Amino acid sequence: MTTTSVSTAAGDDNDDDSPINLLKDSQTLHSLQNPPPLLPNNHEDDDFFSNPSDLTPQEIANHLFLNSEILAPMVRASTTPLRTLALSHGASLVYTEELVDRSITSPTERIINDELGTIDYRVPKHTYSAKVQRRLENDTDNPDAANGAVILRIDPTVERHKLIYQMGTGEPNLALDAALTVVRDVDGLDVNMGCPKKFSVSGGMGSALLGDMNRACDIIKTLRRNIGCNKPVSAKIRLLDEENPKPTVDFVRNLVKAGANAIAIHGRIRGDESHIMARWETLINVVKELKMYDDVNVPIIINGDLYTREDIREMKRRTGCDGVMLARPALYNISLFNRGKEEEKEGDGVGKAGGSNNDGEEEEVPISQFQQTNHSGHYGYKSPLLHSRTSIVQEYIAHCVRYRTHSKNAKYVVCEMMNARRAPSTRVPYLNMEYEGGQNIASVCKCRNLNDLIKVWDCKWTIPMPSAKSSAALSGDGVEAQGDLHNYDDRYFLDHDKFRKERSDALNDQLSLSKKMSASIGEEKKDDDAPTSKRPKI
């Protein structure tokens, strides 16, 4: 299958419930003569931003976040193809994957990619080690590798007024450097204060900030005071306590006082695994309490296990939140963003126990029971608003072709779409993991390039490019950063437990070796540099 770059053209009017239907039927043939419809222009956004200099950061944040449904930042997943796919299915906003502050600053270059119609942030090849340079040169599946690694690709046409850059940072000055690098190309800046991964926490980033309120607030203050524009600054955090809402409420109030224009709260604490249900009851109490304070006059977004439209509707009702954020549920079926005509319809009754209380009203189902309910009806797991998961994967691959995504990254995301390994165990029985063509993770892991993925998924259409300069290659949008421990491996999906142990052992061995080398160097220097009694302990 080949793809030719052509000028974009408007598609046919779309009459179904979804904001846009890129693939009404998996067998529909789209071609250069019959391209899929493009994203519609958002005239409301254009009107609002007609005089952006007259707007305050909070006014912009309110416009972006109030009543929003957002694609969450997910490492490896929230790249250009998934972000643009989410927008095509009705997402209000999309976040980049978490990008560490130092990765986006010098020597990273900002490149205008005329061929793809994108803005690329690229690490030049010459800045890598000789070994990595050779790997880039030999990466035949990735035409972009010849010039370096693309770590962020933005489509300014599709993502205009819709894109939030999320940074991993632990220091105010590094956060500011990263923000100033990308601020012209994004619509908001978000600080990751929730990632529990070792690489993030050990660097003082992510959820490490939850234990250091002063440093977290300093980062927000520094960004708010120094970015030199009215782009909103936000933070994504986790619950700070299993049951008590006060620690989380106090943390949020301090972030807002420091200048945060919006806060997203993940309904889990540090240490909670994703296969355990999110702590909705605590999350409800946190948001309700925040809404009681006059000094918390910013949008509050909730995140965690919103797998159906019924989940979204019920948690909006119970919390009074200003928006929702979807991560793994969006990977399961990104058409979950499709609201349809829900504002004109009644719910299907899920969330009510059916009994009556002393006032003669229906009693509310306990939220823990609601979380484990097999939601049916118009907003349930089999909602007519949802698209076929097969067609969703096909759409995603088409977006990968459009943005020249590296085949390894495309494989990773497709495999994440196909498995429920990290879904709460109470949800797994309701998640349909079968595909119309009988595809499975093993068949995807055998793919070695985008052409193979296209064949496995029987993709029959592509997305036109904005220029007609050349034929588009069916692969490559960047390469993995240095460090073999971060490279993609098929065993991550095929034998996850064994792979995870091997990675952990390798990381521990590497850390142990590093400590031994440091200790050895310290011993050698003791006699030469200073008396033993004055040497710092290593």
Salt bridges, closest charged atoms under 4 A:
ASP45 OD1 - HIS63 NE2 2.62
ASP45 OD2 - LYS162 NZ 3.22
ASP46 OD1 - ARG160 NH1 3.01
GLU69 OE1 - ARG309 NH1 2.74
GLU69 OE2 - LYS316 NZ 3.22
GLU69 OE2 - ARG339 NE 3.46
GLU109 OE1 - ARG122 NH2 3.47
GLU115 OE2 - ARG404 NH1 3.01
ASP120 OD2 - ARG153 NH2 2.82
GLU137 OE2 - LYS125 NZ 3.30
ASP139 OD2 - HIS406 NE2 3.07
ASP144 OD2 - ARG153 NH2 3.16
ASP144 OD1 - ARG404 NH2 2.80
ASP155 OD2 - ARG402 NH2 3.48
GLU159 OE2 - ARG83 NE 2.53
ASP185 OD2 - ARG110 NE 2.73
ASP187 OD1 - HIS161 ND1 3.88
ASP212 OD2 - ARG215 NE 3.03
ASP250 OD2 - LYS246 NZ 2.61
ASP272 OD2 - ARG279 NE 2.74
ASP295 OD2 - ARG253 NH2 2.80
ASP305 OD1 - ARG268 NH2 2.87
ASP311 OD1 - HIS375 NE2 2.89
ASP311 OD2 - ARG427 NH1 2.71
GLU314 OE2 - ARG317 NH2 2.70
GLU314 OE2 - ARG318 NE 2.75
ASP322 OD2 - LYS291 NZ 2.52
GLU342 OE1 - ARG309 NH2 2.63
GLU342 OE2 - ARG313 NH1 3.45
GLU364 OE2 - ARG317 NH2 2.51
GLU364 OE1 - ARG318 NH1 3.64
GLU395 OE1 - HIS89 NE2 2.85
GLU416 OE1 - ARG328 NH2 2.88
GLU416 OE2 - ARG422 NH2 2.57
ASP458 OD1 - LYS460 NZ 3.11
ASP477 OD2 - ARG153 NH1 3.57
ASP489 OD2 - ARG491 NH2 3.08
ASP490 OD1 - LYS411 NZ 3.00
ASP490 OD2 - ARG448 NH1 3.46
GLU502 OE1 - ARG491 NH1 2.50
ASP505 OD2 - LYS501 NZ 2.90
GLU523 OE2 - LYS526 NZ 2.93
ASP529 OD2 - LYS525 NZ 3.93
